Amino acid sequence: KLNIRNNTMNGTMPLTALGDLGSIPFTNGGFERLEEFTGSNNQLRGEFPTNLTILSGDNIPFIRLKKLDFSHNHLTGTIPDETGYLPLLEYFAIYNNNLTGPLPDFPPQIEHIELSGNDFTGGLSSALIKDLQQLEYFSMKDTMVGGSIPTELGNLHRLKFLDLSYSSITGSIPSEFGELNKLDIMYLNANKINGTLPQEIGENLKNCGKMNLDNNLISGTIPSNFGKLQSIKFMSAKNNMLTGTIPVTLGRLDDLNELRLNGNNLEGSVPFGLCALKLKLSVSSRVQCSCCSTSNFTSSSLDGHDLLWEDKH
C-alpha cells in the first residue's frame, strides 16, 4: 500500500512519474506488488498520469493495483484508456478534480467508481456500461456528462449505489432499472429526464431506501405499485410534471420518513394511510389534506405556494 493522502501536497504530476512524490521512480520498476495507491485530499496539479500500464523493461507497474484514489486534487486532462487494462483494479475514485473529455473503459472486475465533480462529456455509452457486472457503487454527480441513460445499466445486478445527479442527463428512465434489485440509493435529480416513471421500479426495487428524482421533466402518474417499495425511507420527485393523485398504496410504506412531491400538477387528497405515518410530507397546495389542521401539523412556504406538513398527520 502507498498512502499519501491528507498532506496538502502540491505541485504537478509529471506524466513520466505518476506524481512529483520526492524521487519515487515509478517507471523504473519496483511497484509490481503495489495493491493500493491513495493520493486524495492534496493539492496535486497537472494532467492525470497516462503511464499506468506502460511496460518498463520486463515489469508492468501497478499490475497488482486494486485501489486507485486521487480524489480532491486539481488534476486536469482526461482519464487514459489504459485504466481499462489494469487487470485487478476494483476501486477507482477521482472525484472533485478538473478532469475533462469522454469517460474511459473500465476493467470488467471493477466494483467502485467515483467520478463526481469533474467536467466529463460524451455521455454514458452502452459499451462503457455493459461489461461492468461486478459494479456496486457508481457516482457521477455534477459531471455534466450529458446523454441518456443506457438500458445496459439495468443489467448491473450487483449495483447498490447510483448517483447521476446534476449531470445533464436526458431521455427517460429505462424500464430495465427494475432489474436493479440490490439497489439501495438512486439519485437522478437535477437533470433533464423526461418520460414516465417505470412500473418496474415499484415492482422490483424491494431494497431501495432512498430515491431522488427532483427537478426533472418526468410526467404521467405515480405508479400505484410504488407502494411495494417496502424499504424506502426517503422518496422525492418534487419539481417535475407529475399529474393525477397520490396513490393510496403509498400509505403502506411503514419505513417512509420523508416524501416530497411539491412542484407538480398533482391533485386530490393526501391518502389517509400517509396521515397515519410520522413523516415529512411536502405537496402542492392544490392537494387537500383532510387530516391536517393547525393543531397537528406545521406549515412553511417552500416556493410561494407549496406547503410542508410534517411529524404527525
N, C-alpha and C positions, 0 to 999 in steps of 0.2 A: 504494500500500500504506500501511496505517496499523497500526503495531505498538506497543502499549503494554504488552506482557506483562512479567512478572517485575519489577514496580516496587513491589510491596507497596502499590499504590494502594488507597485505601479510600474510604468514603463511599457514597452511594446512586447509583442510576442513574435519574434522573428520566425519566418516560415521554416527556417532550417533547424530550429532548435526547440520548437514547441514551447517557447517562452524564455525570457531572459531571467532564468532562475539561478543566479550565481553563474556557475560554469558547468552546469549539468549537461553532458554530451549525449543528448537523446539519440542522435543519429549514429552514434559510434557503438551501438550495441549495449548490452547490459540490462536492458529493460524487457527482455523476453518473458520474465516471470511476473511483471507488474500486473496486478489484477484490478486495482482501484487507483484512480488519479483524480483528486479533488482540488480545484483551484478557485472555488467560489468565494464571493464576498471580498474581492480585492479591487484594484483599480487598473487591471491589465488592459492594454490597448493594442491596436494593430489588428491584422487580419487573423481569422481563425486558422489554426495550423492545417496545412494540406498534406503533411507527410505522415499521417497516422499509420499508413500501411506500406510506406516506401521501403523497398528492400535495402538493407545495409549489409553488404557482404553476404554472409550466409544467414544473417539474422533478420527477422521481421520485428521491428519494435512494436510493442503493445499487442503481440499475437495472443496473449492471455487476458487482455484487458476486458473486464466485465462491467466496470463503472467508470464513467467519464462525466465530471461535473465542473463546468466553468460558468455557473450562473452568477448574476450580479457583478458583471465587469463592464468593460466598454469595448468589447470586441466588435469588429466590423467584417465586411466581406461576406462570403457565402459558406455554408457548411459543405465540405467536399463530398463528392460521391464515394470517396474511399471509406467513409464511415460505414457504408454498407458491406465492406469487405472484412470488418473485424469479426472473426468467427465466433467469439464468445460474448460479445457485448450484450448486456442485459439492461443497463441503466444509462440513459443519456439525458443530461439536463444542461440547458444552455439559456435558460430564461433570463430576461432583463439584461440584454445586451443591445447592440445596434446592428444585428445581422440582417442581410437582405437576400434577395434572389429567391429562386424556387427551392422547395424542400428536396433534400436528397433521398435516395433509397436508404432504408434501414435494414439491418440484418433480420432474418425471419425469427430469430430466437429472442429478440428484444422484448422486455416486459414493461419498461417505464420510459416514456418520452415526455419531456417538459421543454416547450419551445416558446412559452408566453413572453410577451413584452419585447418582441422584435418586429422587423418590418418585412416579413416574407411576402412573396407574391406568387401567383401562378396556380393557386387553388390546391385542393386535395385531390390528387389523381387516384383513379382506381388501382393503377399499377403500384402506387405507394402503399396502399392500404391492404390489398388482397392477401398478401403473404404473412401478415403480422399476427399469426394465430395465437401467439403467446402473450400478446399485449394486454396489460391490466390497467395501465394508467396512461392517459393521453391528454395533454393540456396544450392548447394553442391560443389561450386568451390574449386578446389585444395584439394580434399579429397582422390584421388587415389582409390576410392571405386571399380572401375572396373565393369565388367559385361556389359550386353546390356541394352538398354532402353526398359522397359516393355511396351507392347502395351496399357496396362491399363492406362498409364499416359495420353493417349489421351482422356480418359473419364473424366478428371478433368475439367469440363466445366467452372468453375469459375477462373481457373488459369490465372494470368496476368503476372507473372514474373517467368522465369525458367532459372537457371544458373547451368549447369552441366560441365562447362569448366574445363580443367586440371584435369580430374578425371579418366583417362584411360578407358573411355567408348568405347566399341567395338560394332560390329554389325551395322545395318542400322537404319536410321530414320524411325520410323513406319509411315505408311500412316495415322494412326489414329491421328497423330498430326494435321491433317486438321480439326479435331473437336474442336480444342482449339480456338474457335472464339473470345474469350476475351483476348487472349494473346497479350501483348504489347511488351515484351522483351524476346528474346530467345537467350541464349548464349550456344553453343555446341562446341566451339572452343577448340583446343589443346587436342584432344582425338585421338582415332583410329577408328573413324566411317567410314564405307565404304558404298557401295551401291550407289544408285542414289537419286536425290532429288525428293521427292514425289510430284506428280501433285496436290495432295490435299492441300498442303501448299499454293500454289499460288491461288487456287480456293476459299479458305475459310478464310484465316487469314487476314481479312479486317482491323483489328485493330492493327496489328503488326507494331511497329515503329522502332525496332532495331532487327537485325538478324545477328549473328556472327557464321560462320561455318568454320573459318580459321583453317589451319593446321590439316586436317584430310586426309582421303583416299577416299573422295567422287568422284565418276566417273560419266560418262554419260554427257548429255547436260543440260543446264539451261532451265527448262520448260518455254515455251512462256507465260503461264498463270501467271508467276511471275509478269507480267505487271499489274495484278489486285491487287497487294498489295498497295492499294492507300494511306495507312497511313505510309508507310515505309519511314524513314529518313536516316537510315544507314543500308547498306547491304554489308556484306563481306564474301567472300568464297575463299580467297587467299590461295595459297599453298595446293591445292587439285589436283585432276586428271581429272578435267572437260575438255570436248572436245566440238567441234562444234563452233558455232558462238554466239555472244552476241545477244539475241533476240531483234528484233526491238521494241517489246512491252514495253521494259524497259524505252523507251523514253517517255512513258505516265505517269511515276511516278513523278508528279509535285513537291511532297514534298521531293524527294530524295536529300540529301545533300552530301552523300559520298557513292561511290561504289568501292569496292576493289576486283579485280578478277585476280591480278597478280599471277604468280607462278602456272599457269595451262597450259593446252595444247590447249587453245582457239586460233582461227584464224579468218580470215575475217577482217571486219572493224567495227569501233565504229558506231552504228546507229546514223543517223542524229539527231533523237529526243534527244538523250543524249547530243549531241553537243549544243543543244539549252538550256539545263539546266545549272544553275550555281551550279556546284558541284565539289567535288574532285573525280577524277577517276584514278584508277591505273589498268593497264593491262600489259600483256606481250608485249615485243617489236615486236612480230610476228603479233600482232593485229594492223591494219592500222587505222590511224585517219585522214581522208581527210580534216577535218575542223580544225585541229591543225596545228599551224605554230609558228615560233618564235615570232610573233607579238601578238598572242592571247593565249598562254599557257606558263606555266613554266614547266620545266622538271628537275627531280633529280633522281639519281640512287637509287633503292630500294634494289636490291640484285645482282647487277652487270649487269643485262640485262633488268630489268623492268623499266618502266618509269611512272612518276606520272604527269598526266595532271589535272589541277585544275582551279577553279574560272570561267573561260569563255572558251567556245569551239566554 
